[in-house]
């Protein structure tokens, strides 16, 4: 076993360095692919592809899915599908290299694992519904929209931070 593996997990990156790195990845996406970053488009493309395989008439009758099914190409070849796979693979590789990979459930001391998983699922479902209504996700809105200086994206992110700050006081009991 190497000295690095015995020394435990590597420290987290400096958030400013990580932010600059994320900005460079976003710039590279614009330059190399001509598109920004986001996650909900990839999930929608996968949903469209699976639904098209199971119930093609239903999938093609849904306006929000039909765009992924026209043009003759497979929705699984959508740019954001590959981006999502790359994010997953990159996060896994990063966790393995930094000795920070573990299958655990992060939760407060007075919260059961079941309650944590249920609230995480409910929160994820609400985010997915919100992304569908908004026609985009928070990452695409904040990163891509913010980089393009869209006023709506900046207003959205200010409200996300304001909402998180307002709710944090009421949820702090989970971590005490």
Secondary structure, 3 states (H helix, E strand, C coil): CCHHHHCCCCCCCCHHHHHHHHHHHHHHHHHHCCCCCCCHHHHHHHHHHHHHHHCHHHHHHCHHHHHHHCCCCCHHHCHHHHHHHHHHHHHHHHHHHCCCCCCCCCCCCCCCHHHHHHHHHHHHHHHHHHHHHHCCCHHHHHHHHHHCCCHHHHHHHHHHHHHHHHHHHHHHHHHC
